[in-house]
């Protein structure tokens, strides 16, 4: 896994968590 792919995977996970928390609140 390249450095760019590692950053992309981490950011994607953060975005998913952010969306789930936002939907859960509303």
PDB file as gemmi writes it, atoms N, CA and C in Angstrom:
CRYST1    1.000    1.000    1.000  90.00  90.00  90.00 P 1                      
ATOM      1  N   UNK A   1       0.855  -1.193   0.000  1.00  0.00           N  
ATOM      2  CA  UNK A   1       0.000   0.000   0.000  1.00  0.00           C  
ATOM      3  C   UNK A   1       0.894   1.248   0.000  1.00  0.00           C  
ATOM      4  N   UNK A   2       0.603   2.145  -0.896  1.00  0.00           N  
ATOM      5  CA  UNK A   2       1.413   3.360  -0.976  1.00  0.00           C  
ATOM      6  C   UNK A   2       0.971   4.365   0.085  1.00  0.00           C  
ATOM      7  N   UNK A   3       1.773   5.403   0.253  1.00  0.00           N  
ATOM      8  CA  UNK A   3       1.459   6.421   1.257  1.00  0.00           C  
ATOM      9  C   UNK A   3       0.146   7.120   0.921  1.00  0.00           C  
ATOM     10  N   UNK A   4      -0.071   7.393  -0.368  1.00  0.00           N  
ATOM     11  CA  UNK A   4      -1.306   8.065  -0.788  1.00  0.00           C  
ATOM     12  C   UNK A   4      -2.509   7.178  -0.501  1.00  0.00           C  
ATOM     13  N   UNK A   5      -2.394   5.896  -0.796  1.00  0.00           N  
ATOM     14  CA  UNK A   5      -3.516   4.985  -0.551  1.00  0.00           C  
ATOM     15  C   UNK A   5      -3.811   4.890   0.943  1.00  0.00           C  
ATOM     16  N   UNK A   6      -2.754   4.908   1.758  1.00  0.00           N  
ATOM     17  CA  UNK A   6      -2.953   4.829   3.201  1.00  0.00           C  
ATOM     18  C   UNK A   6      -3.742   6.038   3.696  1.00  0.00           C  
ATOM     19  N   UNK A   7      -3.368   7.221   3.229  1.00  0.00           N  
ATOM     20  CA  UNK A   7      -4.081   8.439   3.624  1.00  0.00           C  
ATOM     21  C   UNK A   7      -5.528   8.382   3.135  1.00  0.00           C  
ATOM     22  N   UNK A   8      -5.730   7.902   1.904  1.00  0.00           N  
ATOM     23  CA  UNK A   8      -7.078   7.840   1.345  1.00  0.00           C  
ATOM     24  C   UNK A   8      -7.963   6.914   2.167  1.00  0.00           C  
ATOM     25  N   UNK A   9      -7.436   5.750   2.532  1.00  0.00           N  
ATOM     26  CA  UNK A   9      -8.234   4.801   3.313  1.00  0.00           C  
ATOM     27  C   UNK A   9      -8.588   5.390   4.674  1.00  0.00           C  
ATOM     28  N   UNK A  10      -7.633   6.059   5.324  1.00  0.00           N  
ATOM     29  CA  UNK A  10      -7.903   6.644   6.638  1.00  0.00           C  
ATOM     30  C   UNK A  10      -8.940   7.744   6.534  1.00  0.00           C  
ATOM     31  N   UNK A  11      -8.817   8.595   5.519  1.00  0.00           N  
ATOM     32  CA  UNK A  11      -9.782   9.686   5.354  1.00  0.00           C  
ATOM     33  C   UNK A  11     -11.159   9.144   5.029  1.00  0.00           C  
ATOM     34  N   UNK A  12     -11.227   8.074   4.220  1.00  0.00           N  
ATOM     35  CA  UNK A  12     -12.519   7.482   3.868  1.00  0.00           C  
ATOM     36  C   UNK A  12     -13.198   6.958   5.128  1.00  0.00           C  
ATOM     37  N   UNK A  13     -12.433   6.328   6.009  1.00  0.00           N  
ATOM     38  CA  UNK A  13     -13.000   5.798   7.246  1.00  0.00           C  
ATOM     39  C   UNK A  13     -13.521   6.938   8.115  1.00  0.00           C  
ATOM     40  N   UNK A  14     -12.771   8.040   8.167  1.00  0.00           N  
ATOM     41  CA  UNK A  14     -13.198   9.195   8.964  1.00  0.00           C  
ATOM     42  C   UNK A  14     -14.489   9.777   8.392  1.00  0.00           C  
ATOM     43  N   UNK A  15     -14.574   9.853   7.069  1.00  0.00           N  
ATOM     44  CA  UNK A  15     -15.790  10.391   6.446  1.00  0.00           C  
ATOM     45  C   UNK A  15     -16.985   9.503   6.750  1.00  0.00           C  
ATOM     46  N   UNK A  16     -16.803   8.185   6.691  1.00  0.00           N  
ATOM     47  CA  UNK A  16     -17.905   7.259   6.973  1.00  0.00           C  
ATOM     48  C   UNK A  16     -18.364   7.434   8.418  1.00  0.00           C  
ATOM     49  N   UNK A  17     -17.413   7.531   9.347  1.00  0.00           N  
ATOM     50  CA  UNK A  17     -17.777   7.711  10.759  1.00  0.00           C  
ATOM     51  C   UNK A  17     -18.522   9.030  10.940  1.00  0.00           C  
ATOM     52  N   UNK A  18     -18.049  10.085  10.272  1.00  0.00           N  
ATOM     53  CA  UNK A  18     -18.691  11.396  10.386  1.00  0.00           C  
ATOM     54  C   UNK A  18     -20.122  11.339   9.877  1.00  0.00           C  
ATOM     55  N   UNK A  19     -20.336  10.673   8.748  1.00  0.00           N  
ATOM     56  CA  UNK A  19     -21.682  10.565   8.174  1.00  0.00           C  
ATOM     57  C   UNK A  19     -22.579   9.753   9.096  1.00  0.00           C  
ATOM     58  N   UNK A  20     -22.071   8.644   9.606  1.00  0.00           N  
ATOM     59  CA  UNK A  20     -22.880   7.794  10.489  1.00  0.00           C  
ATOM     60  C   UNK A  20     -23.273   8.558  11.747  1.00  0.00           C  
ATOM     61  N   UNK A  21     -22.324   9.286  12.343  1.00  0.00           N  
ATOM     62  CA  UNK A  21     -22.644  10.047  13.552  1.00  0.00           C  
ATOM     63  C   UNK A  21     -23.659  11.138  13.259  1.00  0.00           C  
ATOM     64  N   UNK A  22     -23.525  11.794  12.100  1.00  0.00           N  
ATOM     65  CA  UNK A  22     -24.466  12.851  11.737  1.00  0.00           C  
ATOM     66  C   UNK A  22     -25.870  12.285  11.555  1.00  0.00           C  
ATOM     67  N   UNK A  23     -25.974  11.163  10.870  1.00  0.00           N  
ATOM     68  CA  UNK A  23     -27.286  10.538  10.655  1.00  0.00           C  
ATOM     69  C   UNK A  23     -27.857  10.061  11.985  1.00  0.00           C  
ATOM     70  N   UNK A  24     -26.996   9.540  12.856  1.00  0.00           N  
ATOM     71  CA  UNK A  24     -27.453   9.029  14.147  1.00  0.00           C  
ATOM     72  C   UNK A  24     -28.021  10.154  15.010  1.00  0.00           C  
ATOM     73  N   UNK A  25     -27.398  11.334  14.939  1.00  0.00           N  
ATOM     74  CA  UNK A  25     -27.880  12.473  15.727  1.00  0.00           C  
ATOM     75  C   UNK A  25     -29.266  12.897  15.228  1.00  0.00           C  
ATOM     76  N   UNK A  26     -29.428  12.967  13.913  1.00  0.00           N  
ATOM     77  CA  UNK A  26     -30.717  13.347  13.342  1.00  0.00           C  
ATOM     78  C   UNK A  26     -31.508  12.094  13.009  1.00  0.00           C  
TER      79      UNK A  26                                                      
END                                                                             
